[in-house]
Amino acid sequence: MRIGVVYSGEQVQPWLFRALYPVQLRVNCIANSSAVPENRVRVEKFASFFDCAFFENPEEMFNTTKPKLDGVIIVSGEVASVPRVQLIESALAAGINVLAPAALGSLEDGLRLAAVSEKYKRLVMTGTRFIFGRCIQEILRIVSSSGFGIIQDMRFLLGIGRVPYLNDLLKFGDSHFQIAFEIARRLFVEYTVLPEEATVMASTNGAPNIACTLRFPQGALCTFCQTSNRQWGNDSYHKIEITGGASHIWSDLQTWKCFSTENTFRMGGGDEEISANIQGSSGQLNEFRLAIEGHREPYAGTLRSTLPALWFRERLQDCIEHGQTSLKLSEIRANVDTEIQRLTSQFDADPENREYRHQKALLLGKRGDFSLALAEYHQIL
């Protein structure tokens, strides 16, 4: 398999390069995406370290590499000369599968890239690598088993670290949203399950904090708390508790305990690159490779599976910005329907106007109708 890397030369060596070793995956070429000269030098040094080809820009690597790359890993931050979404689109258009580990910036980005990946019949993996860690994988396995029983309650207490603004807290907490929705998906066997109602509380006193209670279909509850009071490097604030009809799980994202009706428990521990096990970021990378080789969708981290988390983050942000204490899916859909009706009347007068289709796609995404939103995007790509 031929793998390329797009890198913007952040000073700290990305986890990605460490994750390559357990998977034993060779990097064939590296392209610079940084607008900062000293970072460009750092990217070239990585190419020298891996003894692989170096390209001055990603487009050149996507379109001139012979034979064609099977996949590209895009680790490109804010110092990049080209926006990450544009890099992903260019790679897909060149017929290359993409792993972009960092979460996408918006629901609009997620919808557009999902439509582009379907157009070119190439996969995109994105979002949290936590899902591929041993701890979360074991939790997902347990809650999916018939012995766990129907999930009644989920509680998340997640310390993000020192951040100055609520929007930062939401942004850095996106990977935790994905864990919550991945568990919910195992419960409802749907990629796009959304909460029917949420109660929201946010505070900036001392440090930004957000708490919300979600009610899912069938009555399942989820309490979600994010705090920025955690000191850097201290993960003890991370807690997950899931109560099923016959079992209960407790986890700090590194270890877990599973209690059953017999009042017994088993405990596991160890995660990420502590050993050579293919877990965490290495697990994400390995699944990327296996999905390409098997011509199939990855079992987690697909664009479609991240859309509910992106939707939820934006709805929380709307609530906080407008001082609302709750959101109801029924009210959101009713308001969006009114906007769509207004937009449709304009569209009927000028059916060739692509901007109307774009706006309708965004409204359908806000409504939670992701499949219909993607259908609209397909019309304008």
N, C-alpha and C positions, 0 to 999 in steps of 0.2 A: 504494500500500500504506500502511495506517495502522499506525504503530508507537508504542507507549508505552514508558516507562521507569519502573521502580521503583528508587529510589535512597535509601540511608540516610545520605548526606551525608558520606562519608569526606573528610578534609581534602585529600588528594591527588586531583587530578582523575583519574577512572578512564580507563584506556586506551580504554574504549568510546567516549567522546565524540570522541577523536581518530580512532578507526577509522571513524566515520560519514562523514567527508569523502571518502575515496577511493571509497566505495560510493555516495555521493550519495543517502543515505537520510535523509529528513526525520523528525524526532521530532515527533509530534503532541501528546503530552501527557506530563507527568512527575508521579509520585506520591511523596509523602514516606513513608518507612517507618522513620524514625529516632525513637528515644525521647528523643533529646537535643535540646533547644531550639535551640542554636546550629547544629546540623547541619540542622535543619529550615529555617533561614534560608538556608543554603548551597544546599539543594535548590531552594528557591524562586528563588534567583538564577540557577541553571542553567536553570530554566524560562523566566525572563525573557530569558536569553541566547539561547535557542533560539526565543523568541517563540512559545511554545506554552502550552497550558492547564496549570494547576497544580492538583493534587488533594491534599487534606489526608491522605488515606489510600488505599491501593491498591484496597481493595474498592470504594470509590466509583468509581474510574477503570475498573475491570473491568466494572462492572455498569451504569454510567450513560452511558458514552461512546457517542454516536450520530454516525455509524454505528459499529458494533462494530469494535474493534481487530482487526487481522489477527495481530499478534504483540506480545509484550511482552518487554523485556530487563530482567532482574532483577539489579541490582548492589546487593546488600543484605548487609551484614556483621553482626558480632556486636552492634553497637549498635542493631540493628533492633528495633522494638516487636513485630514478628510474626516467628516463625521462617521462614526461607527456604523450607523444605519446604511449610509451610502457604501461603505466598504462591503457590508454583508450583501447588499443588492448587487454590487459589481461581481462578487464571487459567485453568486447564484446564477447571474446572467452568463458567466463563463462556464457554467456546468459543474461547479465545485460545491460540495457539501460544506457546511459551516458549523463550527463550534465557537460560540461567543459567550464565554463563561459569565461575564457580568450581566446583571439584570438589565432589561431594556428600560428606556427612560419614560415611556408612556404607552398607554393602550393603543394610541394611533400607530406608533412604531410597531407594536406587536401585530396588529391587524394587517398593516401594509406588508410587513415581511412574511407573514403567514401566506398572504395571497401571492407574493412574488415566489416563495418557495414552491407553492403548488403549481404556479405557471411553468417554472423550469424543472419541476419534478426532482427537486433536490431538498435535502433535509437541513433544518437549522435546529441546533440544540443551544439553549441559553438558560440563564438563571442559576439558582443555587447549586453548589456542589454538595451541600449538606445532605440532600436527599440520597446521595450515593454513598454516604458514610455508613459504616457498619451499624451504628446505633439506630439511625432513622430507618434503614432497611429492615432491621429486626422489628422495630415498632410497626412498620407497615405490614410485615408478614403476620404479626400477632393479631392486629386489629382486623385483618382480612380473613382470619380463620373463623370457622363456625363456632368454635369453643369460646371465643371472646364475647359473643353476644352483640346485640344491637348497641351502637354507641349512644350513650345518653348525655354525656357531658365531656367537653374538652376545655382544658385550661392552659393558657400559654402565658408565662412571665418571661420576658426576654429583655436583657440588658444590652443596649446597642453600643454604649460607650459615650464619651463626652462629645455632644454635638450642640451647636448654639441655637438651632431653629427647629420648629416642629416639622417643617418640610424635609429637613435633613434626617430627622428621626424616621419619617415615613420612607424615605429613599433607602436608607441603610437597613431598614427592617423588611424590605421587600422579599428577601430570601426566606424570612420567617413566615411571611404570608404564604409563600409557595408551599412550605411544609404543611401549614394548616389546611390549605386547599387540596393538597395531595392526599392527606388523611381523609378529608371529606369526600374526595373522589372515590376512595376505596369503599366508603360507606354507601354512596349512592350509585356507584358504577357509572359515573358521568364525568366527562372532561370539563363540562361547563356549569357545574352546579354552583348556584349563587345563594347567599343568605336572603331570606325573605324580609328580614328586619334587623336593624342594628341600633343600639343605643351608644352614643359616643360622648366621651368626656376627655377634654384636653386641657393641659395646664402648662404654663411657662414659669411658674414660681420655682425659683431655685435652678431648675433645669427642665427641659421639655419632657413631658410625660403624656402618654395617650393610653386610654383604657376604653374598651368597647365590648359589648355583649352581642353576639350574633345568634339569630334564630334561623336554623336551616329548615328545609322541608322535613316533614315527619317529626318535627319537634325537637330535634337535637340542638343543644346549646353549645356555644363556644365563647369563652371569656378570653379576651386578648389584651394583654398589658405590655406596653413598651416603655422602658425607662432609659434615660440617658445618664442616670446617676452612677452607673457602674464605672469603676475605674478601669483604665485600659489594662488588658491582659488578665483580668479577673473574670472568668466565665461562670462563677458560682451563681450569678443571677439568672442564668438560663434554666427554666423549669418547664416541663410539659407533663400534664396529667390527663389521662384519658380513662373515662369510666365506661365500661361495657355492661351488658346484662349479666355477665358471669365473671368478669375480670376487671382489673385496674392496673394501669401502667403509670409508673413514675420515671421521669428521665431528666437529666441535666445536659442532654445532647452528647454526652461522652459515655455515660453509663445508664443502665436502665434496670428497673425492678418490675416484675410482673406478678401481681397477686391474683390468686384464684379464689373460688368459693371455699376451697379447703384451707384457706388462710396460709398457704405456702407461697414461696416466691423463688424465682431464680434471677440471677443478676448477671449482667454482661458488662464489659468495658473494653476500652481501647478503640481508637478511631484514627482516621486520616492517615498521614504518612509516618506514624510512629514506627511501623514495621514495613516490610516489603509487600504487605497484603494489598490487593487491588481494591482500595476503598477510597471514599472521599473524592478528591480531585482526580486521582488515578482511576477510580471507578467510573467517573463521568467520562474521562478520556477513553477508557476501554469500551464503554457502551457506545460511544461515538463510532469507534472503529468497527465494532460488531454489527451495528445498525447499517453501516455502509456495506460491509461484506455480505450481510444477509438481505440487502435490499428491503429493509423494513423500517418502521418507525421506532425510535428509542422508547423504552418503557417508562421513561420520565424525562422531564426537561424539554419537551417539545413546545413549540410556540403555542399550540392550542391549549396545552395544559397550564401555561403561564398566564393566559388571558384573564381568568378569574382573579388572580392575584393583582394584576395590573389594574383591572376594573375596580377592585376593592380599595386599592391604594388611592386611586383618583376620587372615588366617592367619599372616602374619609377626608381627603384634602378639601373637597368641596364643602363638607360639613363644617370643618374647622374654620375655613375662610369666611363662611357665611354665619358663623355662630350658631349652627344648628346642633341639637343634642341627639337627633335620631334621623335615620333614613329608612324608608320603606320602599321595597322593590316595586310594589304596585303603584306608588305615587310617582316614582321615577319614570316608570313606563307610561303612565297616563300623561305626564308632562312632555315626554319625548314624542308620544303619538301626536300631540297637538303641533309640535314643531315639524314633525314629518309631514303632516297634512298641509301645513303652510308651504313647506319646501316643495311638495309634490305639485301644488298648483303652479309654482314658478317653473318647475321642470317640464310640465305639460306644455308650457308656452315656448320652451326652448330645449327640446330633448337632446340636443347635441352638446349642451353645456356640461363639461366634465366636472366643473366645480360643484354643481348641484349633486352629482353622484358622490363626490368626495364627502360633502357635508352630510348626505344621507347615510353613508357608510359610518361616519363618526357617530351620528345619532343612534343608529342601530347598535353600534358597539356600546354606547352609553346605556342603552336599553337592556343590554345583556344578550342580544340576539347575534352572537358572533358569526354563525354560519351565514345569516343574511347579510351581515356587514362584509364578510369576505366575498360574497357573491357580487356586491356592488363594486368592491375593489377590482375584481376580475374584469369588470366592464371598462375600467379606465386605465388598466395597465398596458 
